């Protein structure tokens, strides 16, 4: 006679405890940690060797210099995280300033019209760059290098043709100038220290970009597109739209800075902007973004811009020969790349 064996239920397993990452692992997983350490070290160094740097007004000047690089570097950084470059960003902001200035002056229209037309131009430049990259497969380095030369030649040629010189006329008397100046080139006092409005915009742009990268699906798309575009497409990421959008965002930030330059100085020099594109890239790389894409942060780019602004101003405060700045910039870039690769290796191999 068979017997039925009744099996007692095994005790329910308790919740699996997950080990929390150590503070060191959490720190090394952030792209900007190396730049932050470097910024603190440079700040302390110049605090001792450059006494004028200790005054609050000097810090305000440093922040303004940083914002001039940092505003466009926000967009350039996201583009590089997405796996692409833009070498036309420097001359693009000059093209925007020239367009707004000459259109308003030559046609005697309100400055708001010129500024809006310049914005359309900036979006068009970004769209063309992005479209050519995603549709032709030509590396963005070459596409935007071509755009760089086209814009540089047109900036000089068109300005010379319309004005007879390489600079636009003073537009401070045109309707709409003062209202736009209050938006793009105003300043305010904080405790007796003058703060330029671009510093506030810069911090806001960094905060918004950080939120997008950390809290939105678009941020995940950007990281995926830069990390492995083929794999990203396989899981449904609209890589083409993401990259075109990032190029257009660079155009918008270039327009914004171009408007600041125009309404700060009332005129634009057509030959300026050449070389600025490398400063944006350097600030982003110093801030922890990999040249190969797929890794980086907006905060890191802001720290890189702050290091740049601090160095440019503090070399003068210290009474040193400014010609040494480029040498320092090259050393800083090489060290940043080495440190960033090391930190990235620690972050990817930690247990």
C-alpha positions as CSV (number, residue, x, y, z in Angstrom):
1,X,0.0,0.0,0.0
2,X,1.5,3.3,-1.1
3,X,1.9,6.2,1.3
4,X,1.6,9.8,0.4
5,X,4.6,11.8,1.5
6,X,3.7,15.3,2.6
7,X,6.6,17.7,2.2
8,X,6.8,20.6,4.6
9,X,7.2,24.0,2.9
10,X,10.6,25.4,3.2
11,X,10.9,28.6,5.2
12,X,10.5,31.7,3.1
13,X,13.8,33.2,2.2
14,X,14.5,36.6,3.7
15,X,15.1,39.6,1.6
16,X,18.5,39.6,-0.2
17,X,20.7,42.3,1.2
18,X,22.5,44.3,-1.4
19,X,25.8,45.7,-0.5
20,X,26.0,49.5,-0.8
21,X,28.8,50.9,-2.9
22,X,31.6,52.4,-0.9
23,X,32.2,56.1,-0.8
24,X,35.3,55.6,-3.0
25,X,33.4,53.7,-5.6
26,X,30.6,56.2,-5.6
27,X,33.1,59.0,-6.1
28,X,35.1,57.4,-8.9
29,X,31.9,56.6,-10.8
30,X,31.3,60.3,-11.4
31,X,33.0,61.8,-14.5
32,X,33.7,65.1,-12.9
33,X,35.6,63.9,-9.8
34,X,39.0,64.4,-11.3
35,X,38.2,67.9,-12.6
36,X,36.8,68.8,-9.2
37,X,40.0,67.8,-7.4
38,X,42.0,69.7,-10.0
39,X,39.8,72.8,-9.6
40,X,40.3,72.8,-5.8
41,X,44.0,72.4,-6.1
42,X,44.3,75.2,-8.7
43,X,42.1,77.5,-6.6
44,X,44.2,76.9,-3.5
45,X,47.4,77.5,-5.4
46,X,46.3,80.8,-6.9
47,X,44.9,81.9,-3.5
48,X,48.4,81.9,-2.2
49,X,50.4,83.1,-5.3
50,X,47.9,85.7,-6.6
51,X,46.8,88.0,-3.7
52,X,44.3,90.0,-5.9
53,X,42.4,86.7,-6.5
54,X,41.3,86.8,-2.9
55,X,39.0,89.8,-3.5
56,X,35.3,89.0,-4.2
57,X,35.4,91.2,-7.3
58,X,38.2,89.1,-8.8
59,X,36.1,85.9,-8.3
60,X,33.3,87.6,-10.1
61,X,35.6,88.3,-13.0
62,X,36.7,84.7,-13.0
63,X,33.1,83.5,-13.1
64,X,32.4,85.8,-16.0
65,X,35.4,84.5,-17.9
66,X,34.2,81.0,-17.1
67,X,30.7,81.6,-18.3
68,X,31.9,82.8,-21.7
69,X,33.4,79.4,-22.3
70,X,30.9,77.4,-20.2
71,X,27.7,78.5,-22.0
72,X,28.6,76.9,-25.3
73,X,30.5,74.2,-23.6
74,X,27.3,72.9,-22.0
75,X,26.0,72.0,-25.5
76,X,29.4,70.9,-26.8
77,X,29.6,68.6,-23.8
78,X,26.3,66.9,-24.5
79,X,27.2,66.5,-28.1
80,X,30.5,64.9,-27.2
81,X,28.7,62.5,-24.8
82,X,26.5,61.7,-27.8
83,X,29.7,60.7,-29.7
84,X,30.2,63.7,-32.0
85,X,32.3,66.9,-32.3
86,X,31.5,70.4,-33.5
87,X,34.4,72.4,-34.7
88,X,32.2,75.2,-36.1
89,X,30.8,76.4,-32.7
90,X,33.4,79.2,-32.4
91,X,32.7,80.9,-35.8
92,X,29.0,80.1,-35.5
93,X,28.5,82.5,-32.6
94,X,30.2,85.2,-34.6
95,X,28.0,84.4,-37.6
96,X,24.9,84.9,-35.4
97,X,26.2,88.2,-34.1
98,X,27.0,89.4,-37.5
99,X,23.6,88.4,-38.9
100,X,21.7,90.1,-36.2
101,X,23.8,93.3,-36.4
102,X,24.0,93.7,-40.2
103,X,20.4,92.7,-40.9
104,X,19.1,95.3,-38.4
105,X,21.5,98.0,-39.5
106,X,21.3,97.5,-43.3
107,X,17.5,97.0,-43.4
108,X,16.7,99.4,-40.6
109,X,14.6,96.9,-38.7
110,X,14.1,96.3,-35.0
111,X,16.9,94.4,-33.3
112,X,14.5,91.7,-32.2
113,X,14.0,90.8,-35.9
114,X,17.7,90.5,-36.4
115,X,18.1,88.4,-33.3
116,X,15.3,86.0,-34.3
117,X,16.7,85.6,-37.8
118,X,20.1,84.9,-36.3
119,X,18.5,82.2,-34.2
120,X,17.0,80.6,-37.3
121,X,20.4,80.7,-38.9
122,X,21.9,79.0,-35.8
123,X,19.3,76.2,-35.9
124,X,19.9,75.8,-39.6
125,X,23.7,75.4,-39.2
126,X,23.1,72.9,-36.4
127,X,20.6,70.9,-38.5
128,X,22.8,70.8,-41.6
129,X,25.8,69.6,-39.5
130,X,23.7,66.9,-37.9
131,X,21.9,65.8,-41.0
132,X,25.2,65.5,-43.0
133,X,26.7,63.4,-40.2
134,X,23.9,61.0,-39.8
135,X,22.9,60.6,-43.5
136,X,26.4,60.4,-45.1
137,X,28.3,58.7,-42.3
138,X,31.1,61.3,-42.7
139,X,32.8,61.8,-39.3
140,X,31.5,64.9,-37.6
141,X,35.1,66.2,-37.3
142,X,35.3,66.5,-41.1
143,X,31.7,67.8,-41.6
144,X,32.0,70.6,-39.0
145,X,35.5,71.4,-40.1
146,X,34.0,72.1,-43.5
147,X,31.3,74.2,-41.9
148,X,34.0,76.1,-39.9
149,X,35.8,77.2,-43.1
150,X,32.5,78.1,-44.9
151,X,31.4,80.3,-42.0
152,X,34.8,81.8,-41.5
153,X,35.0,82.8,-45.1
154,X,31.4,84.1,-45.2
155,X,31.8,86.0,-42.0
156,X,34.8,88.0,-43.4
157,X,33.5,88.2,-47.0
158,X,30.0,89.3,-46.4
159,X,31.0,91.7,-43.6
160,X,33.6,93.3,-45.9
161,X,31.1,93.6,-48.7
162,X,28.4,95.2,-46.7
163,X,30.3,97.4,-44.3
164,X,33.6,98.0,-46.1
165,X,35.5,96.7,-43.1
166,X,35.8,93.5,-41.0
167,X,33.5,94.9,-38.2
168,X,29.8,95.8,-38.1
169,X,28.6,99.3,-37.3
170,X,27.5,100.4,-33.8
171,X,23.9,99.3,-33.4
172,X,23.2,100.8,-30.0
173,X,20.7,103.3,-31.4
174,X,18.5,100.8,-33.2
175,X,15.1,100.0,-31.7
176,X,15.1,97.0,-29.5
177,X,18.7,97.2,-28.6
178,X,18.2,98.2,-24.9
179,X,15.7,95.5,-24.2
180,X,17.9,92.8,-25.7
181,X,20.9,94.2,-23.9
182,X,19.0,93.8,-20.6
183,X,18.4,90.2,-21.4
184,X,21.8,89.2,-22.8
185,X,24.4,91.6,-21.4
186,X,23.1,93.1,-18.1
187,X,24.7,92.9,-14.7
188,X,23.6,93.3,-11.1
189,X,25.2,93.9,-7.7
190,X,25.5,91.3,-4.9
191,X,27.1,92.7,-1.8
192,X,28.8,95.4,-3.7
193,X,30.2,92.9,-6.3
194,X,29.1,93.2,-9.9
195,X,27.8,89.9,-11.3
196,X,27.3,89.6,-15.1
197,X,24.0,88.0,-16.1
198,X,25.8,85.4,-18.2
199,X,27.0,83.7,-15.0
200,X,23.4,83.1,-13.9
201,X,22.5,81.8,-17.4
202,X,25.5,79.5,-17.4
203,X,24.5,78.0,-14.0
204,X,20.9,77.6,-15.1
205,X,22.0,75.9,-18.4
206,X,24.3,73.5,-16.5
207,X,21.5,72.6,-14.0
208,X,19.0,71.9,-16.8
209,X,21.5,69.9,-18.8
210,X,22.3,67.8,-15.6
211,X,18.6,67.2,-15.0
212,X,18.1,66.1,-18.6
213,X,21.1,63.7,-18.4
214,X,20.2,62.1,-15.1
215,X,16.4,62.2,-14.9
216,X,15.0,62.0,-18.5
217,X,14.8,59.4,-21.3
218,X,16.6,61.9,-23.6
219,X,19.6,61.7,-21.3
220,X,19.7,57.9,-21.6
221,X,19.4,58.2,-25.3
222,X,22.3,60.6,-25.5
223,X,24.5,58.2,-23.4
224,X,23.4,55.2,-25.5
225,X,24.0,57.0,-28.8
226,X,27.5,57.9,-27.8
227,X,28.4,54.6,-26.2
228,X,27.3,52.3,-29.0
229,X,25.1,53.7,-31.7
230,X,24.3,50.4,-33.4
231,X,23.2,48.8,-30.1
232,X,21.2,51.9,-29.3
233,X,19.3,51.7,-32.6
234,X,18.6,48.0,-32.0
235,X,16.7,48.8,-28.8
236,X,14.7,51.6,-30.4
237,X,16.8,54.7,-29.6
238,X,16.2,57.4,-32.3
239,X,19.9,57.9,-32.8
240,X,19.6,60.1,-35.9
241,X,17.2,62.5,-34.2
242,X,19.2,62.6,-31.0
243,X,22.4,63.6,-32.9
244,X,20.7,66.2,-35.1
245,X,19.0,67.6,-32.0
246,X,22.4,67.9,-30.2
247,X,24.0,69.7,-33.1
248,X,21.0,72.1,-33.2
249,X,21.4,72.7,-29.4
250,X,25.0,73.7,-30.0
251,X,23.7,76.2,-32.5
252,X,21.3,77.6,-30.0
253,X,24.0,78.1,-27.4
254,X,26.3,79.6,-30.0
255,X,23.5,82.0,-30.9
256,X,23.0,82.9,-27.2
257,X,26.6,83.7,-26.7
258,X,26.8,85.6,-30.0
259,X,23.9,87.8,-28.7
260,X,25.8,88.4,-25.5
261,X,28.9,89.6,-27.5
262,X,26.8,91.8,-29.7
263,X,24.9,93.5,-27.0
264,X,27.9,93.9,-24.7
265,X,30.1,95.6,-27.3
266,X,27.5,97.0,-29.8
267,X,29.6,95.6,-32.6
268,X,31.1,92.3,-33.8
269,X,34.5,91.6,-35.3
270,X,34.1,89.2,-38.2
271,X,37.5,87.5,-37.7
272,X,36.8,86.5,-34.1
273,X,35.8,83.1,-32.9
274,X,38.6,81.1,-34.6
275,X,40.1,78.8,-32.0
276,X,37.2,79.1,-29.5
277,X,35.9,75.6,-30.6
278,X,39.0,74.0,-29.1
279,X,38.5,75.8,-25.8
280,X,35.0,74.4,-25.6
281,X,36.3,70.9,-26.3
282,X,39.2,71.3,-23.8
283,X,36.8,72.5,-21.0
284,X,34.6,69.4,-21.6
285,X,37.5,67.0,-21.7
286,X,39.1,68.4,-18.6
287,X,35.6,68.0,-17.0
288,X,35.7,64.2,-17.5
289,X,34.0,63.6,-20.8
290,X,35.6,60.9,-22.9
291,X,36.6,61.7,-26.5
292,X,35.1,58.4,-27.5
293,X,31.6,59.4,-26.3
294,X,29.1,57.7,-24.0
295,X,30.6,59.1,-20.7
296,X,30.6,62.6,-19.2
297,X,28.5,65.2,-17.4
298,X,27.4,68.8,-17.7
299,X,28.7,69.5,-14.3
300,X,32.2,68.3,-15.3
301,X,32.1,70.6,-18.3
302,X,31.2,73.5,-16.0
303,X,34.1,72.7,-13.7
304,X,36.4,72.5,-16.8
305,X,35.2,76.0,-17.9
306,X,35.8,77.3,-14.3
307,X,39.4,75.9,-14.4
308,X,39.9,77.7,-17.7
309,X,38.4,81.0,-16.5
310,X,40.4,80.8,-13.2
311,X,43.7,80.1,-15.0
312,X,43.3,82.9,-17.6
313,X,42.6,85.5,-15.0
314,X,44.8,84.3,-12.2
315,X,47.9,84.2,-14.4
316,X,47.4,88.0,-14.8
317,X,46.7,88.4,-11.1
318,X,49.9,86.6,-10.2
319,X,51.9,89.0,-12.5
320,X,53.1,86.2,-14.8
321,X,53.7,86.4,-18.5
322,X,50.3,85.5,-20.1
323,X,52.2,83.8,-22.9
324,X,52.7,80.8,-20.6
325,X,48.9,80.2,-20.5
326,X,48.9,78.1,-23.7
327,X,51.6,75.9,-22.4
328,X,49.7,75.4,-19.2
329,X,46.6,74.6,-21.2
330,X,48.3,71.9,-23.2
331,X,49.7,70.3,-20.0
332,X,46.3,70.5,-18.3
333,X,44.6,68.8,-21.3
334,X,47.1,65.9,-21.4
335,X,46.8,65.4,-17.6
336,X,43.0,65.6,-17.8
337,X,42.8,62.9,-20.5
338,X,45.2,60.6,-18.5
339,X,43.3,61.1,-15.2
340,X,39.9,60.7,-16.9
341,X,40.9,57.4,-18.5
342,X,42.2,56.2,-15.1
343,X,39.1,57.2,-13.3
344,X,36.9,55.6,-16.0
345,X,38.9,52.4,-15.6
346,X,38.3,52.4,-11.9
347,X,34.6,53.0,-12.3
348,X,34.2,50.1,-14.9
349,X,36.3,47.5,-13.1
350,X,35.2,48.0,-9.5
351,X,33.5,45.1,-7.9
